[in-house]
Amino acid sequence: MNEPNGSQDWVEDVKAEVTGMAKGGVNHPSTAPVLTGAAIGAAAGWLLPFVSLPVGLAVGAGIALYQRVKK
């Protein structure tokens, strides 16, 4: 959503997306990509010595959610 000054209100977009995912569950179009991103991040966290599993999971889910919201 673009605001009058040209900036984007990312917080509102993310909030709407997460709320939609919570209400729609697995039927929401963003759920599968975000869960896939979380799984890839968790695998990276497990394989890389400097990243832990929970951090990898959170980062993977965050990146996938960001890519869904910026579309």
Biopython code that builds the backbone (N, CA, C, O; Angstrom):
import numpy as np
from Bio.PDB.StructureBuilder import StructureBuilder

atoms = [
    (1, "MET", "N", (0.850, -1.155, 0.000)),
    (1, "MET", "CA", (0.000, 0.000, 0.000)),
    (1, "MET", "C", (0.905, 1.230, 0.000)),
    (1, "MET", "O", (1.780, 1.361, 0.856)),
    (2, "ASN", "N", (0.695, 2.121, -0.953)),
    (2, "ASN", "CA", (1.492, 3.341, -1.059)),
    (2, "ASN", "C", (0.813, 4.477, -0.321)),
    (2, "ASN", "O", (-0.401, 4.654, -0.416)),
    (3, "GLU", "N", (1.588, 5.233, 0.401)),
    (3, "GLU", "CA", (1.074, 6.391, 1.107)),
    (3, "GLU", "C", (1.293, 7.633, 0.251)),
    (3, "GLU", "O", (2.056, 7.575, -0.713)),
    (4, "PRO", "N", (0.654, 8.749, 0.569)),
    (4, "PRO", "CA", (0.759, 9.948, -0.258)),
    (4, "PRO", "C", (2.185, 10.434, -0.495)),
    (4, "PRO", "O", (2.473, 10.991, -1.555)),
    (5, "ASN", "N", (3.076, 10.236, 0.459)),
    (5, "ASN", "CA", (4.441, 10.725, 0.277)),
    (5, "ASN", "C", (5.306, 9.741, -0.508)),
    (5, "ASN", "O", (6.501, 9.983, -0.674)),
    (6, "GLY", "N", (4.731, 8.633, -0.999)),
    (6, "GLY", "CA", (5.467, 7.682, -1.818)),
    (6, "GLY", "C", (6.092, 6.540, -1.052)),
    (6, "GLY", "O", (6.575, 5.586, -1.661)),
    (7, "SER", "N", (6.097, 6.608, 0.275)),
    (7, "SER", "CA", (6.668, 5.511, 1.052)),
    (7, "SER", "C", (5.633, 4.402, 1.204)),
    (7, "SER", "O", (4.434, 4.620, 1.028)),
    (8, "GLN", "N", (6.114, 3.233, 1.528)),
    (8, "GLN", "CA", (5.200, 2.112, 1.703)),
    (8, "GLN", "C", (5.059, 1.793, 3.180)),
    (8, "GLN", "O", (6.032, 1.854, 3.932)),
    (9, "ASP", "N", (3.863, 1.458, 3.589)),
    (9, "ASP", "CA", (3.605, 1.116, 4.972)),
    (9, "ASP", "C", (3.749, -0.404, 5.134)),
    (9, "ASP", "O", (2.764, -1.141, 5.084)),
    (10, "TRP", "N", (4.981, -0.852, 5.327)),
    (10, "TRP", "CA", (5.286, -2.288, 5.394)),
    (10, "TRP", "C", (4.646, -2.930, 6.618)),
    (10, "TRP", "O", (4.231, -4.088, 6.563)),
    (11, "VAL", "N", (4.564, -2.202, 7.705)),
    (11, "VAL", "CA", (4.026, -2.780, 8.929)),
    (11, "VAL", "C", (2.573, -3.198, 8.721)),
    (11, "VAL", "O", (2.173, -4.292, 9.118)),
    (12, "GLU", "N", (1.797, -2.337, 8.108)),
    (12, "GLU", "CA", (0.385, -2.655, 7.861)),
    (12, "GLU", "C", (0.251, -3.815, 6.876)),
    (12, "GLU", "O", (-0.612, -4.676, 7.051)),
    (13, "ASP", "N", (1.092, -3.849, 5.845)),
    (13, "ASP", "CA", (1.039, -4.942, 4.875)),
    (13, "ASP", "C", (1.387, -6.279, 5.521)),
    (13, "ASP", "O", (0.718, -7.283, 5.280)),
    (14, "VAL", "N", (2.438, -6.288, 6.344)),
    (14, "VAL", "CA", (2.835, -7.517, 7.027)),
    (14, "VAL", "C", (1.765, -7.945, 8.018)),
    (14, "VAL", "O", (1.446, -9.129, 8.126)),
    (15, "LYS", "N", (1.214, -6.983, 8.739)),
    (15, "LYS", "CA", (0.156, -7.285, 9.702)),
    (15, "LYS", "C", (-1.047, -7.913, 8.999)),
    (15, "LYS", "O", (-1.606, -8.896, 9.485)),
    (16, "ALA", "N", (-1.444, -7.355, 7.867)),
    (16, "ALA", "CA", (-2.579, -7.898, 7.123)),
    (16, "ALA", "C", (-2.276, -9.298, 6.601)),
    (16, "ALA", "O", (-3.144, -10.171, 6.619)),
    (17, "GLU", "N", (-1.053, -9.512, 6.140)),
    (17, "GLU", "CA", (-0.670, -10.825, 5.607)),
    (17, "GLU", "C", (-0.649, -11.878, 6.710)),
    (17, "GLU", "O", (-1.171, -12.977, 6.525)),
    (18, "VAL", "N", (-0.052, -11.552, 7.852)),
    (18, "VAL", "CA", (0.021, -12.503, 8.961)),
    (18, "VAL", "C", (-1.375, -12.794, 9.511)),
    (18, "VAL", "O", (-1.681, -13.935, 9.858)),
    (19, "THR", "N", (-2.221, -11.767, 9.592)),
    (19, "THR", "CA", (-3.591, -11.970, 10.052)),
    (19, "THR", "C", (-4.340, -12.881, 9.083)),
    (19, "THR", "O", (-5.073, -13.775, 9.507)),
    (20, "GLY", "N", (-4.156, -12.657, 7.794)),
    (20, "GLY", "CA", (-4.787, -13.517, 6.800)),
    (20, "GLY", "C", (-4.304, -14.953, 6.885)),
    (20, "GLY", "O", (-5.088, -15.890, 6.732)),
    (21, "MET", "N", (-3.007, -15.125, 7.131)),
    (21, "MET", "CA", (-2.465, -16.473, 7.275)),
    (21, "MET", "C", (-3.015, -17.145, 8.532)),
    (21, "MET", "O", (-3.292, -18.345, 8.525)),
    (22, "ALA", "N", (-3.172, -16.380, 9.603)),
    (22, "ALA", "CA", (-3.702, -16.954, 10.844)),
    (22, "ALA", "C", (-5.164, -17.363, 10.672)),
    (22, "ALA", "O", (-5.584, -18.399, 11.186)),
    (23, "LYS", "N", (-5.929, -16.561, 9.959)),
    (23, "LYS", "CA", (-7.345, -16.883, 9.753)),
    (23, "LYS", "C", (-7.533, -17.963, 8.698)),
    (23, "LYS", "O", (-8.400, -18.825, 8.839)),
    (24, "GLY", "N", (-6.718, -17.922, 7.630)),
    (24, "GLY", "CA", (-6.892, -18.860, 6.523)),
    (24, "GLY", "C", (-6.183, -20.184, 6.721)),
    (24, "GLY", "O", (-6.499, -21.164, 6.047)),
    (25, "GLY", "N", (-5.227, -20.226, 7.640)),
    (25, "GLY", "CA", (-4.493, -21.469, 7.874)),
    (25, "GLY", "C", (-3.753, -21.925, 6.630)),
    (25, "GLY", "O", (-3.171, -21.115, 5.908)),
    (26, "VAL", "N", (-3.780, -23.225, 6.385)),
    (26, "VAL", "CA", (-3.046, -23.771, 5.239)),
    (26, "VAL", "C", (-3.700, -23.424, 3.907)),
    (26, "VAL", "O", (-3.088, -23.611, 2.856)),
    (27, "ASN", "N", (-4.924, -22.925, 3.934)),
    (27, "ASN", "CA", (-5.599, -22.550, 2.692)),
    (27, "ASN", "C", (-5.187, -21.171, 2.189)),
    (27, "ASN", "O", (-5.500, -20.821, 1.051)),
    (28, "HIS", "N", (-4.501, -20.387, 2.997)),
    (28, "HIS", "CA", (-4.057, -19.053, 2.593)),
    (28, "HIS", "C", (-2.891, -19.192, 1.615)),
    (28, "HIS", "O", (-2.012, -20.028, 1.828)),
    (29, "PRO", "N", (-2.865, -18.395, 0.552)),
    (29, "PRO", "CA", (-1.810, -18.547, -0.458)),
    (29, "PRO", "C", (-0.392, -18.272, 0.035)),
    (29, "PRO", "O", (0.563, -18.705, -0.608)),
    (30, "SER", "N", (-0.225, -17.578, 1.136)),
    (30, "SER", "CA", (1.121, -17.275, 1.638)),
    (30, "SER", "C", (1.644, -18.318, 2.617)),
    (30, "SER", "O", (2.838, -18.330, 2.919)),
    (31, "THR", "N", (0.794, -19.177, 3.110)),
    (31, "THR", "CA", (1.221, -20.120, 4.140)),
    (31, "THR", "C", (2.294, -21.073, 3.622)),
    (31, "THR", "O", (3.327, -21.240, 4.271)),
    (32, "ALA", "N", (2.078, -21.689, 2.492)),
    (32, "ALA", "CA", (3.038, -22.666, 1.967)),
    (32, "ALA", "C", (4.409, -22.049, 1.681)),
    (32, "ALA", "O", (5.418, -22.628, 2.084)),
    (33, "PRO", "N", (4.490, -20.892, 0.999)),
    (33, "PRO", "CA", (5.817, -20.310, 0.768)),
    (33, "PRO", "C", (6.540, -19.904, 2.049)),
    (33, "PRO", "O", (7.760, -20.035, 2.138)),
    (34, "VAL", "N", (5.797, -19.412, 3.040)),
    (34, "VAL", "CA", (6.435, -19.004, 4.294)),
    (34, "VAL", "C", (6.927, -20.231, 5.060)),
    (34, "VAL", "O", (8.020, -20.206, 5.627)),
    (35, "LEU", "N", (6.142, -21.293, 5.084)),
    (35, "LEU", "CA", (6.586, -22.520, 5.738)),
    (35, "LEU", "C", (7.772, -23.143, 5.012)),
    (35, "LEU", "O", (8.669, -23.695, 5.649)),
    (36, "THR", "N", (7.782, -23.060, 3.693)),
    (36, "THR", "CA", (8.918, -23.560, 2.923)),
    (36, "THR", "C", (10.170, -22.748, 3.246)),
    (36, "THR", "O", (11.249, -23.312, 3.430)),
    (37, "GLY", "N", (10.029, -21.439, 3.314)),
    (37, "GLY", "CA", (11.156, -20.580, 3.682)),
    (37, "GLY", "C", (11.666, -20.889, 5.077)),
    (37, "GLY", "O", (12.872, -20.876, 5.324)),
    (38, "ALA", "N", (10.741, -21.167, 5.990)),
    (38, "ALA", "CA", (11.136, -21.523, 7.356)),
    (38, "ALA", "C", (11.907, -22.840, 7.372)),
    (38, "ALA", "O", (12.894, -22.976, 8.096)),
    (39, "ALA", "N", (11.459, -23.806, 6.576)),
    (39, "ALA", "CA", (12.146, -25.099, 6.519)),
    (39, "ALA", "C", (13.538, -24.960, 5.914)),
    (39, "ALA", "O", (14.493, -25.569, 6.398)),
    (40, "ILE", "N", (13.653, -24.170, 4.870)),
    (40, "ILE", "CA", (14.973, -23.946, 4.247)),
    (40, "ILE", "C", (15.897, -23.223, 5.220)),
    (40, "ILE", "O", (17.075, -23.562, 5.333)),
    (41, "GLY", "N", (15.366, -22.235, 5.917)),
    (41, "GLY", "CA", (16.165, -21.519, 6.911)),
    (41, "GLY", "C", (16.597, -22.423, 8.048)),
    (41, "GLY", "O", (17.730, -22.329, 8.519)),
    (42, "ALA", "N", (15.698, -23.307, 8.499)),
    (42, "ALA", "CA", (16.051, -24.238, 9.575)),
    (42, "ALA", "C", (17.136, -25.205, 9.115)),
    (42, "ALA", "O", (18.051, -25.525, 9.873)),
    (43, "ALA", "N", (17.029, -25.675, 7.858)),
    (43, "ALA", "CA", (18.061, -26.571, 7.330)),
    (43, "ALA", "C", (19.403, -25.844, 7.244)),
    (43, "ALA", "O", (20.443, -26.418, 7.567)),
    (44, "ALA", "N", (19.381, -24.607, 6.816)),
    (44, "ALA", "CA", (20.622, -23.821, 6.756)),
    (44, "ALA", "C", (21.178, -23.609, 8.158)),
    (44, "ALA", "O", (22.390, -23.673, 8.364)),
    (45, "GLY", "N", (20.300, -23.359, 9.118)),
    (45, "GLY", "CA", (20.739, -23.184, 10.497)),
    (45, "GLY", "C", (21.339, -24.449, 11.078)),
    (45, "GLY", "O", (22.240, -24.392, 11.915)),
    (46, "TRP", "N", (20.843, -25.581, 10.635)),
    (46, "TRP", "CA", (21.371, -26.855, 11.109)),
    (46, "TRP", "C", (22.732, -27.148, 10.481)),
    (46, "TRP", "O", (23.614, -27.706, 11.134)),
    (47, "LEU", "N", (22.899, -26.771, 9.210)),
    (47, "LEU", "CA", (24.135, -27.073, 8.487)),
    (47, "LEU", "C", (25.260, -26.083, 8.763)),
    (47, "LEU", "O", (26.430, -26.464, 8.797)),
    (48, "LEU", "N", (24.914, -24.820, 8.959)),
    (48, "LEU", "CA", (25.942, -23.800, 9.146)),
    (48, "LEU", "C", (26.314, -23.669, 10.625)),
    (48, "LEU", "O", (25.434, -23.549, 11.477)),
    (49, "PRO", "N", (27.590, -23.691, 10.927)),
    (49, "PRO", "CA", (27.999, -23.675, 12.326)),
    (49, "PRO", "C", (27.740, -22.349, 13.052)),
    (49, "PRO", "O", (27.632, -22.345, 14.278)),
    (50, "PHE", "N", (27.638, -21.244, 12.346)),
    (50, "PHE", "CA", (27.471, -19.946, 12.989)),
    (50, "PHE", "C", (26.017, -19.510, 13.094)),
    (50, "PHE", "O", (25.741, -18.423, 13.602)),
    (51, "VAL", "N", (25.080, -20.332, 12.628)),
    (51, "VAL", "CA", (23.650, -20.017, 12.689)),
    (51, "VAL", "C", (22.948, -21.165, 13.413)),
    (51, "VAL", "O", (23.167, -22.329, 13.079)),
    (52, "SER", "N", (22.120, -20.857, 14.384)),
    (52, "SER", "CA", (21.393, -21.913, 15.092)),
    (52, "SER", "C", (20.090, -22.235, 14.356)),
    (52, "SER", "O", (19.639, -21.468, 13.505)),
    (53, "LEU", "N", (19.509, -23.354, 14.689)),
    (53, "LEU", "CA", (18.279, -23.808, 14.051)),
    (53, "LEU", "C", (17.133, -22.805, 14.210)),
    (53, "LEU", "O", (16.503, -22.468, 13.208)),
    (54, "PRO", "N", (16.829, -22.309, 15.422)),
    (54, "PRO", "CA", (15.727, -21.345, 15.551)),
    (54, "PRO", "C", (15.976, -20.040, 14.797)),
    (54, "PRO", "O", (15.052, -19.459, 14.229)),
    (55, "VAL", "N", (17.224, -19.586, 14.795)),
    (55, "VAL", "CA", (17.536, -18.345, 14.069)),
    (55, "VAL", "C", (17.346, -18.567, 12.572)),
    (55, "VAL", "O", (16.770, -17.721, 11.889)),
    (56, "GLY", "N", (17.821, -19.685, 12.061)),
    (56, "GLY", "CA", (17.638, -20.005, 10.645)),
    (56, "GLY", "C", (16.175, -20.101, 10.270)),
    (56, "GLY", "O", (15.766, -19.619, 9.214)),
    (57, "LEU", "N", (15.381, -20.725, 11.136)),
    (57, "LEU", "CA", (13.948, -20.857, 10.888)),
    (57, "LEU", "C", (13.290, -19.482, 10.820)),
    (57, "LEU", "O", (12.513, -19.206, 9.905)),
    (58, "ALA", "N", (13.597, -18.635, 11.774)),
    (58, "ALA", "CA", (12.995, -17.292, 11.825)),
    (58, "ALA", "C", (13.424, -16.451, 10.626)),
    (58, "ALA", "O", (12.605, -15.752, 10.028)),
    (59, "VAL", "N", (14.700, -16.520, 10.278)),
    (59, "VAL", "CA", (15.194, -15.736, 9.140)),
    (59, "VAL", "C", (14.572, -16.242, 7.841)),
    (59, "VAL", "O", (14.162, -15.441, 7.001)),
    (60, "GLY", "N", (14.497, -17.553, 7.668)),
    (60, "GLY", "CA", (13.890, -18.108, 6.457)),
    (60, "GLY", "C", (12.434, -17.723, 6.308)),
    (60, "GLY", "O", (11.994, -17.353, 5.219)),
    (61, "ALA", "N", (11.683, -17.806, 7.395)),
    (61, "ALA", "CA", (10.276, -17.409, 7.364)),
    (61, "ALA", "C", (10.141, -15.914, 7.110)),
    (61, "ALA", "O", (9.256, -15.486, 6.368)),
    (62, "GLY", "N", (11.012, -15.122, 7.721)),
    (62, "GLY", "CA", (10.970, -13.671, 7.525)),
    (62, "GLY", "C", (11.255, -13.274, 6.085)),
    (62, "GLY", "O", (10.588, -12.397, 5.535)),
    (63, "ILE", "N", (12.239, -13.916, 5.476)),
    (63, "ILE", "CA", (12.571, -13.602, 4.082)),
    (63, "ILE", "C", (11.416, -13.985, 3.169)),
    (63, "ILE", "O", (11.056, -13.221, 2.274)),
    (64, "ALA", "N", (10.832, -15.156, 3.387)),
    (64, "ALA", "CA", (9.709, -15.587, 2.551)),
    (64, "ALA", "C", (8.511, -14.659, 2.720)),
    (64, "ALA", "O", (7.845, -14.318, 1.743)),
    (65, "LEU", "N", (8.236, -14.250, 3.955)),
    (65, "LEU", "CA", (7.116, -13.331, 4.198)),
    (65, "LEU", "C", (7.383, -11.980, 3.547)),
    (65, "LEU", "O", (6.484, -11.391, 2.947)),
    (66, "TYR", "N", (8.602, -11.491, 3.661)),
    (66, "TYR", "CA", (8.961, -10.217, 3.026)),
    (66, "TYR", "C", (8.743, -10.285, 1.518)),
    (66, "TYR", "O", (8.198, -9.353, 0.927)),
    (67, "GLN", "N", (9.163, -11.374, 0.899)),
    (67, "GLN", "CA", (9.002, -11.496, -0.545)),
    (67, "GLN", "C", (7.521, -11.577, -0.938)),
    (67, "GLN", "O", (7.140, -11.087, -2.001)),
    (68, "ARG", "N", (6.686, -12.189, -0.094)),
    (68, "ARG", "CA", (5.257, -12.241, -0.378)),
    (68, "ARG", "C", (4.619, -10.859, -0.235)),
    (68, "ARG", "O", (3.737, -10.500, -1.015)),
    (69, "VAL", "N", (5.058, -10.089, 0.750)),
    (69, "VAL", "CA", (4.444, -8.777, 1.010)),
    (69, "VAL", "C", (4.891, -7.751, -0.035)),
    (69, "VAL", "O", (4.098, -6.893, -0.422)),
    (70, "LYS", "N", (6.122, -7.818, -0.492)),
    (70, "LYS", "CA", (6.606, -6.791, -1.419)),
    (70, "LYS", "C", (6.001, -6.927, -2.820)),
    (70, "LYS", "O", (6.135, -6.007, -3.627)),
    (71, "LYS", "N", (5.351, -8.031, -3.126)),
    (71, "LYS", "CA", (4.722, -8.222, -4.442)),
    (71, "LYS", "C", (3.571, -7.299, -4.643)),
    (71, "LYS", "O", (2.932, -7.328, -5.695)),
]
sb = StructureBuilder()
sb.init_structure("model")
sb.init_model(0)
sb.init_chain("A")
sb.init_seg("    ")
for serial, (resi, resn, name, xyz) in enumerate(atoms, 1):
    if name == "N":
        sb.init_residue(resn, " ", resi, " ")
    sb.init_atom(name, np.array(xyz, "f"), 0.0, 1.0, " ", f" {name:<3s}", serial, name[0])
structure = sb.get_structure()
